[in-house]
């Protein structure tokens, strides 16, 4: 007999009777979950869970159904009391369990409370959706399906669900570290060691487009507005959304060709130089200096959209034109290009709007190759001059 189906049948029966509670299977045990009085104030209700300690089988379900009937009756008569439903052995775990999702909601409010500027708030929304929400959703799911209430273990288990050496694993570690600090939970000493993995996968080292390929792909784009987008990203290493939030007034025949990424973006204001400079003319970017409206006409009001949504529009256009590369490949190719121009890593990192440590981690392969090549060249030069 299918236990899950039987649980659903019982829940459907209680729902038709107006009950806001349901029986759920969590691991190999049964619980009751739904709107219950707050432990601090009986007049306030919130979604919580009661651990029944019953095995998730037909016999356990029959017992759980009786308990659910009793709880509904207690609620109806205003006689419900948590003391009757939290034994000494599991009281602490039950309280933590019931409040865990609430803690995540509190953390979200805390995350946004400092920013009142509408542009900064929009950037924070993008950061929350891409860099926090997915990982917090996963840790909540893992917590709810785990029989071990130890939060340190839950944090580690969540991190281990992401592939070693992946950017997702690194981002998960960073986000959960902030959440752990909010909860005042001390993570294991080897947390950072377990979190390693930001950067390009080894397999992608050979996948970045060459300069020749970039020039040929630009020619394939039929829409001139999107040619400008492609050209800006290739020449200046911009993030997707930064194309639409940059001061392009220097891209005139008499301008210095240094563009300014505006403070409304993810990492704030910074200046970027072109690499290769000749691509400004090749990609006809000088036309944007006097007429930035030549870029695609998309919604940029961050009151009604987000930086992430704007970035997705560019990704979709790359797919539409079958360009065979991702927008960020142009950014990575720009970063590698600056390495072989011998641009200092500190300067390149600043232009990209991120830290030097992140820059060196991400482009370690090419930076190492550059430094080794310079050492070889110096050695050969000394040998020839002997």
N, C-alpha and C positions, 0 to 999 in steps of 0.2 A: 504494500500500500504506500502511496506517495505522501510523505509527511507534509511536504510543502503545500500540496494541494489541499490536504485536510486543514492545515492552518489557515489557508485562504478562505476555505468554506466557513470555518468558525468566525473569522474576522468579518466576512460578508454578513453573517447572521447578526453579529453585534452591531455592525454599522447600520443595518436597517432599523435597529432599535434605538439609534441615536447615540451610541457610544462613541466617544472620541479616543478610545484606547484600542490597541490591537496586540495580538500575540505575535512575537517575532522569533525566528531562529537565529541565534548568534553563536557560531561555532557549533558545538554539540549540545548547547543548552537552550532553554526557552526563557524568554523575558516578556514583560509587558511594557509597551511603550506608548506614549501619547501625552495629552495635555493633563498635567497634574499640578496640585498646589505647590507653590514654591516652599522650600524648606525654611526660608526666612520670613515669609509672609503668606499665610494660608489664603489670603484674598487674591493673591496674584497667581496666575497659572502660566506654565511654560512646558514645552515638550521635554519629558524626562523618561527615564527607564527604571523599571523595577526588576532586579535580578531574582528569579524564582528558584534557581538551583535545580530545576527539573530537566531531566534528559529529553532531548529532542526526538521522542518517539510517540507512538499513539497513546501509550499509557501516560506519559508526561503531559501530552496535549490535553487529555481528559482532566488531569489535575489542574492544569493551567486555566482551562475554561471555567472551572469552579472558582478559582481565585479571581479571575476577571469579573465574574458575576458578583463576587463579594465586594471587590473594589468599587464597581459601579454603584452598588447599593450604599456603600459608605459615602461615596461622593454625593449621592442623591440626598442622604440624610445629614450631610455636613459633618460626618464622623470620621473622615479619613485622617489618619495620623501616620507620618513616616516612621515613627518608632515601631509600629507594628510590621513594617515591611523592610526594615534594614537591620539585619542581625549584626552582632558585634564583629563577627568574622568577615563580613563583606561590606560593612557600612561605608568604610573609607573608599573602597573601590567603586561602590555604587554612586557615591557622591561625585567622585572624579568623573566617572563615566557620563553621568547626567549633565555635568557642567562643561564637558569638553567642547561640544559644539558651541556653547555659549561663549567660552573663552576665545574661540576663533572669531566670533562676531565682535567681541570686545576688542580683539587685536586689530580687526579691520577698521573699527572706529578710531582707535589709537593711531593707526597708520595714516589716516587722512586728516586728523584734527589739527595738525600744525600748519597746513597750507590753506590760505584764504585766497591767494591769487588764482584766478580762474584758469590761467594757462598752466601754472604749476600743478593745480589740482587735476587738470586733464592729463598731464604727463604722469602724475601719480596713479591715475586710473589705469593707464596703459601698463605701467609697471606692476600694479596689483594684479591685473588680469593675466599678464604673461609670466610674471616672475614669482608670484605668491599663490594666487588662487589654485592653480593646478596641483601644487605640492601640498597645500593645506587640505584640499579635497581628498587627496590620496591618503594623507596621514589619518584623516577622520575615518575613511573607509577601512583602513588597516586596523585602527583602534577598535572600531565597532565589531570587526570580525575576529579579534584576538581574544584569547582566554587569559592572557597575561596583562595585568593592568599597569605594569611598570612602564612609565612613560619614556624613560631612557631607552628601553628596549624597543618601544614603538618607533621612536625617532630613528634608531639604527635600522630597524626593519624597513621603514619607509625609504631611507636612503639606499638600501641594498636592492630595491626594486628597479633602480636605474643602472644601466650598463656602466661598468667601470671604464674610465677614460672618456666618458661622454660629457658634453656640455650640460645636459639635463641634470646629471648627477651633481655637478658642481653647483648649478643654480639651486637645486633642491637643498643642498647643504647650507648654502648662504641664506636662503629664505627661512629654513627651519632653525638656523642659529639665532636669527632675529626673533623668531617666535618663542624659542626656548628662553631667551633673555627676558622676554615679556612675561613669560610664565615663571621666571626665576628658577629655571631648571638647569642644573649643571650638566652639560653634555660630557660624554667620555673623553678622556685625554687624547685618544687617537681619532677624534672626530675629523680633524683637518686632514689627517692621513687618509682616512676612508673617503674623504670628499674629493680627492684629486681627480682631475680629468678635464678641466676647461681647455678648450682650444680645438683646433682642427684635427680631425681624425687622421691617423697616419695614411689611411687609404686615399685621403683627399689631396695629398701633397701634389699629385700629378694631375689633378682634375681642374685646377684653376685655368681660366682662359688665357692664352697668350695675347700679346699686344696685337698681333696680326688677326687673330680670331675676333678680338673685340672690335677692330675696325671693320671687319667683314660683317659682323652681326649688326652693327650700326646701319650699314647699307641695306640690310634686309627689312628694317622697320619702315612700313609704308606711311605712317602718320608722323608728320614733322614735329608735332608737339611732343610725342613720345620719343622721338629722336633726341630732343633736347634733354629729356629726363635721363635717357641712357647715357648721353654724352657727359652730363654733369656728374653722374655717379662714377663713370669710368675715369674721368679726369681728376675728380676731387675726392673720390673714396667716400662719398656721402652715404649715410643710412637712407633707406627708402623715403621716409617722411621728411628728412632734412632738405630734400630737393625743394619742397614747397615752403620751407621756413628758413630761407637764406636770403641775405642781401646780395643781389647779383649786380649792383650798380657799377662795380669795378670792371665788368666784362664789356667794356667799350674799347675802341681802338686806342684811346689815350689813357685808359684805366690801368691799374697795377695788376689786375687779374687775380687779386686775393679776395676770396669771397668770405663773408661773415655768416656763420651759422647762428641763428637767432636764439635768445635765451628761452624761447618757448619750447625748445626741443628737449629730448630725453636727458641730455647731459649738459645743457646750458650753452652759453655763448662761447664760441671759439672760432679762430680764423684758419683757413685752409688754403694751401698753395697748390697749383696744378702740377701733376706729374702724369704724363708728359705735358710741358707747356705748349708744344706745337699742336696738341689735340684741341686747343681752344679754337684755332682756325679750322682745323680739319672737321670738327664736329659743329662748326658754325655757331659756337656758343656766344660769340661777341654780339649776336643779335639780341640776346637776352639783357644786355646791359641797359639799353634804352627801352626795352619792351618785355618785361618779365611776364606779361600776360600771354606771351606765346606758349607758355607751359600749359598743359592740359587744365581745363576748367573743372576743378573738383571742389567739393565742399571742404573748407579749411577752418570753419568756425568751430573751435574746440568746445563750444557750449553744446553743440549738437552732434559732434563726432569725436573720435579719439585719434591719437597719433598712430595707433595700431591699425585702425580701419583705413587710414590714409595709406599706410605702408602696404596693406593687402591689395590695394588697387594697382600698385606697381607690380606686385608679384603676379597678379592675375593678367596684366598686360604682357608680361614676359611669356606666360604660358600661351596666351592668345596668339602671339607672334611666333611661337615655337622656337624661342631663342636658344633652347637647350642648356641654358645656364640659369642660376638663381641670381636675383639682384645682389645678394650679399657677396657673390663671387667677384663682382666688380670691386667691391670694397676691399676684399681680401687681396685681390690682384694689385690694387693701388698700394696697399701696405707693403707687400713684397717688393713692389717696384721702388718704393722709397728706400728700402734696405740696400738695394744695389746702386742707388744714387748716392750711397753713403750718408744719407740724412740721419743724424743722431736719433737713437730710439726715443729719447725723451721728447724730442721735437715732434716726431711722427705720432707718438702717443697723444700728445696735446692736440694735434690737428684732428685726430680721430675721436677726440672727446672721451678718452678713457685713461686709466692709470698706466704707468710704465710697467708695473708688475704684470698687469693683464696683457699688455702689448707683448712683452717678452715671452710670456707663457704661450700666447696664441701663435706667435710667429717664431717660436724657438728654433724650429728646423732651419728656416732660411737665415735667421740671425747667426746661428752657429756656422752655417756654410759660409756666410760673408766673412765672419771673423777668421775662420780657418783659411779662407782664400787670401785674405789680407796678410796673414802670417806667412803663408806659402810665398806670396809675391815678395814680401820683405826678405825672406830667406834667399830666394832666387836672385834678387837684386844685389844682396851682399855678396853672393857667390860670384856673380859676373864682375863685380868691381874689385875682386881680389887680385 
